[in-house]
Amino acid sequence: MDTLPTYSLKILASVGALSLGTFVLKTLLVLLQTFVLGGKSLAKYASNNKEAWAVVTGATDGIGKEFAFQLAAAKYNIILVSRTQGRLDDTASEIGKRYGRSTRTIAVDFEFASDHDFNRIAQSINDLDIAILVNNVGRSHEMPVAFAETALNEQKAIIAINVNATLRVTSLVLNKMLARKRGLVLTLSSFAGVIPSPLLATYSGSKAFLQTWSDALQSELKGSGVDVECVSTYFVSLNPENKVSNMSRIRRASMLIPMPEDYVSAVLRKIGVPCGALWTGRPSTSTPFWSHSLLDFVIHCIGWKGAFIRYTLSG
Ligand SMILES: NC(=O)c1ccc[n+]([C@@H]2O[C@H](COP(=O)([O-])OP(=O)(O)OC[C@H]3O[C@@H](n4cnc5c(N)ncnc54)[C@H](OP(=O)(O)O)[C@@H]3O)[C@@H](O)[C@H]2O)c1
């Protein structure tokens, strides 16, 4: 008669021990990946080719400009893509002076880009060994706004820039990467893509698209030599000397809101290492900056997603 409760207790204790063990192991792995382990070497994608190139979209400001600089410092030549030719020229000349790398510039507005514009990009990169693509360009809402009141033009622009441009530019480089059996497709997503963001619904959905698309692409390309990385970004602050755009509009860096140089340096040091995103176990997703990693981990493992959504709505 009393063997059943004892037996049940043993099962409960085993399940509890297993859950606790898994939790402790995953927590240790997240800490190890966040603070100790490095990622894949960037040199791997160039494979000793001194003429390897990286394409960076949205390359003249904020995070994209920093990717262009740090990839040039890592000995990649850079193709800079954004709207304004003057800013492209300035960034290209800075890269030449600072890092001695070659550059090409392509002025295109992804909000209105036509097949002709994507053909122009294809022609500009046709003769080059593209080893890395950074899908950085992105647009959010001008102001937080309920979806019912979001202007159609704003909805269209967000989808054209965040989704359509990313797919089109990736399509332009992917087959060549596959033929060379090496390459990296790195896409900037956002916490808004993992945690629904009220009043930024279209932006949030577009970043969720990029996340799921990257995860699917990574699984498709496993073993091909082409890596897919989707970085889930919390806020990154505005570079003090760049006053023009910047999505976050936050000027002061803090523990949770790094400067673009610190953020990009973390991304490039942790390629292939999920850090805090380990908890959700998505194939391509990473939260490489240390405080974003811990925030991602805490939100998902403690189940604070609902609280985070309420916090966004109240802010
Ligand atoms: N900053 C953050 O806190 C944060 C947080 C989460 C995710 N992210 C993601 O990180 C990425 C970069 O954000 P950011 O804050 O660094 O952006 P940013 O400072 O606003 O820079 C945007 C870059 O894209 C170019 N650009 C803007 N609209 C364009 C268009 N229609 N066509 C072509 N180029 C265009 C801009 O140059 P021109 O104006 O000359 O075209 C500039 O080079 C985005 O995908 C964003 O969603 C950022």
The ligand as an SDF file (V2000), in Angstrom:
LIG
                    3D

 48 52  0  0  0  0  0  0  0  0999 V2000
   20.3730   50.6480  -33.0620 N   0  0  0  0  0  0  0  0  0  0  0  0
   19.6980   49.7830  -32.3020 C   0  0  0  0  0  0  0  0  0  0  0  0
   19.4840   50.0080  -31.1050 O   0  0  0  0  0  0  0  0  0  0  0  0
   19.1970   48.4940  -32.8970 C   0  0  0  0  0  0  0  0  0  0  0  0
   18.5210   47.5830  -32.0890 C   0  0  0  0  0  0  0  0  0  0  0  0
   18.0720   46.3800  -32.6340 C   0  0  0  0  0  0  0  0  0  0  0  0
   18.3160   46.0880  -33.9680 C   0  0  0  0  0  0  0  0  0  0  0  0
   18.9670   46.9950  -34.7320 N   0  0  0  0  0  0  0  0  0  0  0  0
   19.1760   46.6750  -36.1510 C   0  0  0  0  0  0  0  0  0  0  0  0
   20.4920   46.9970  -36.5390 O   0  0  0  0  0  0  0  0  0  0  0  0
   20.5130   47.4730  -37.8810 C   0  0  0  0  0  0  0  0  0  0  0  0
   21.2600   48.8000  -37.9670 C   0  0  0  0  0  0  0  0  0  0  0  0
   20.6370   49.7380  -37.1140 O   0  0  0  0  0  0  0  0  0  0  0  0
   21.3150   51.1890  -36.8320 P   0  0  0  0  0  0  0  0  0  0  0  0
   20.6470   51.7310  -35.6320 O   0  0  0  0  0  0  0  0  0  0  0  0
   22.7910   51.0480  -36.8380 O   0  0  0  0  0  0  0  0  0  0  0  0
   20.8250   51.9830  -38.1200 O   0  0  0  0  0  0  0  0  0  0  0  0
   21.1750   53.5000  -38.5120 P   0  0  0  0  0  0  0  0  0  0  0  0
   22.1810   54.0770  -37.5790 O   0  0  0  0  0  0  0  0  0  0  0  0
   19.8620   54.1770  -38.6470 O   0  0  0  0  0  0  0  0  0  0  0  0
   21.9020   53.3670  -39.9320 O   0  0  0  0  0  0  0  0  0  0  0  0
   21.1480   53.0320  -41.0440 C   0  0  0  0  0  0  0  0  0  0  0  0
   22.0570   52.8320  -42.2480 C   0  0  0  0  0  0  0  0  0  0  0  0
   21.2530   52.3410  -43.3070 O   0  0  0  0  0  0  0  0  0  0  0  0
   21.2320   53.2940  -44.4020 C   0  0  0  0  0  0  0  0  0  0  0  0
   19.8610   53.3160  -44.8670 N   0  0  0  0  0  0  0  0  0  0  0  0
   18.7730   53.7780  -44.2180 C   0  0  0  0  0  0  0  0  0  0  0  0
   17.6790   53.6170  -44.9620 N   0  0  0  0  0  0  0  0  0  0  0  0
   18.0740   53.0520  -46.1380 C   0  0  0  0  0  0  0  0  0  0  0  0
   17.3940   52.6810  -47.3220 C   0  0  0  0  0  0  0  0  0  0  0  0
   16.0880   52.8800  -47.4760 N   0  0  0  0  0  0  0  0  0  0  0  0
   18.1000   52.1010  -48.3110 N   0  0  0  0  0  0  0  0  0  0  0  0
   19.4480   51.9310  -48.1980 C   0  0  0  0  0  0  0  0  0  0  0  0
   20.1390   52.2800  -47.1030 N   0  0  0  0  0  0  0  0  0  0  0  0
   19.4660   52.8480  -46.0830 C   0  0  0  0  0  0  0  0  0  0  0  0
   21.6970   54.6100  -43.7780 C   0  0  0  0  0  0  0  0  0  0  0  0
   22.3960   55.4430  -44.7170 O   0  0  0  0  0  0  0  0  0  0  0  0
   21.6310   56.4880  -45.6710 P   0  0  0  0  0  0  0  0  0  0  0  0
   20.7370   57.2820  -44.7560 O   0  0  0  0  0  0  0  0  0  0  0  0
   22.6910   57.3000  -46.3200 O   0  0  0  0  0  0  0  0  0  0  0  0
   20.9100   55.6350  -46.6170 O   0  0  0  0  0  0  0  0  0  0  0  0
   22.6960   54.1220  -42.7380 C   0  0  0  0  0  0  0  0  0  0  0  0
   23.9210   53.7990  -43.3520 O   0  0  0  0  0  0  0  0  0  0  0  0
   19.0450   47.5490  -38.3180 C   0  0  0  0  0  0  0  0  0  0  0  0
   18.7030   46.4070  -39.0590 O   0  0  0  0  0  0  0  0  0  0  0  0
   18.2780   47.5500  -37.0160 C   0  0  0  0  0  0  0  0  0  0  0  0
   16.9920   47.0110  -37.1380 O   0  0  0  0  0  0  0  0  0  0  0  0
   19.4210   48.2010  -34.2500 C   0  0  0  0  0  0  0  0  0  0  0  0
  1  2  1  0
  2  3  2  0
  2  4  1  0
  4  5  1  0
  4 48  2  0
  5  6  2  0
  6  7  1  0
  7  8  2  0
  8  9  1  0
  8 48  1  0
  9 10  1  0
  9 46  1  0
 10 11  1  0
 11 12  1  0
 11 44  1  0
 12 13  1  0
 13 14  1  0
 14 15  2  0
 14 16  1  0
 14 17  1  0
 17 18  1  0
 18 19  2  0
 18 20  1  0
 18 21  1  0
 21 22  1  0
 22 23  1  0
 23 24  1  0
 23 42  1  0
 24 25  1  0
 25 26  1  0
 25 36  1  0
 26 27  1  0
 26 35  1  0
 27 28  2  0
 28 29  1  0
 29 30  1  0
 29 35  2  0
 30 31  1  0
 30 32  2  0
 32 33  1  0
 33 34  2  0
 34 35  1  0
 36 37  1  0
 36 42  1  0
 37 38  1  0
 38 39  2  0
 38 40  1  0
 38 41  1  0
 42 43  1  0
 44 45  1  0
 44 46  1  0
 46 47  1  0
M  CHG  2   8   1  16  -1
M  END
$$$$
